[in-house]
Each structure stands twice: as C-alpha cells, then as structure tokens.
Amino acid sequence: MVILASTFWTSVGSLVAGLIIGGLAAFFFTKRMFEKQIKENPPIDEKMIRAMYMQMGRKPSEAQIRQIMKSMGQ
C-alpha cells in the first residue's frame, strides 16, 4: 500500500512539474515570436496613412487621418 501511494504521488508531482515547465516554455516562446512579428510588421501609424493618401493623389486632412486611426482601434 505504501509503495503504491508513493508511486502515485511521485507521478502526480512529475505531472504537475511537467505542466508548469511546459507552460513557462510555451509562454516565453509565444512572447518571443509575437515580439519578432511586431518588429518585422509594425502596426500602421499616421505617417503610413499619409503616404497611402499621397500615392492615391490626395492630400488627407487631419480629421481623415484621425478617423482612420480611430476605426483601426489605435
């Protein structure tokens, strides 16, 4: 009986430790990949919106730029 209980708790402890280590590894891996994607593909800013309007042959007003930024949720 004692040997079975000891084996059971060792298995449970190993499982919990594995889950914690796996969760931490996944967190740091995901964080690093997210930061890499943001660096490679930065979010659109006001300067990029102005450049898009200029390529279309239009001069945007500040109200248009603010409206676009607001619609994108920034």
Backbone hydrogen bonds, N-H to C=O, Kabsch-Sander energy under -0.5 kcal/mol:
donor,donor_aa,acceptor,acceptor_aa,energy
5,A,1,M,-2.2
6,S,2,V,-2.2
7,T,3,I,-2.3
8,F,4,L,-2.4
9,W,5,A,-2.5
10,T,6,S,-2.0
11,S,7,T,-2.3
12,V,8,F,-2.5
13,G,9,W,-2.4
14,S,10,T,-2.4
15,L,11,S,-2.4
16,V,12,V,-2.5
17,A,13,G,-2.5
18,G,14,S,-2.5
19,L,15,L,-2.4
20,I,16,V,-2.4
21,I,17,A,-2.6
22,G,18,G,-2.6
23,G,19,L,-2.5
24,L,20,I,-2.3
25,A,21,I,-2.4
26,A,22,G,-2.5
27,F,23,G,-2.3
28,F,24,L,-2.4
29,F,25,A,-2.3
30,T,26,A,-2.6
31,K,27,F,-2.4
32,R,28,F,-2.2
33,M,29,F,-2.3
34,F,30,T,-2.5
35,E,31,K,-2.4
36,K,32,R,-2.0
37,Q,33,M,-2.3
38,I,34,F,-2.3
39,K,35,E,-2.0
40,E,36,K,-2.3
41,N,37,Q,-2.6
49,I,45,D,-1.7
50,R,46,E,-2.4
51,A,47,K,-2.1
52,M,48,M,-2.1
53,Y,49,I,-2.2
54,M,50,R,-2.5
55,Q,51,A,-2.1
56,M,52,M,-1.3
57,G,54,M,-1.1
58,R,53,Y,-2.6
65,I,61,S,-2.0
66,R,62,E,-2.8
67,Q,63,A,-2.2
68,I,64,Q,-2.3
69,M,65,I,-2.5
70,K,66,R,-2.4
71,S,67,Q,-2.3
72,M,68,I,-1.6
73,G,70,K,-0.9
74,Q,69,M,-2.3
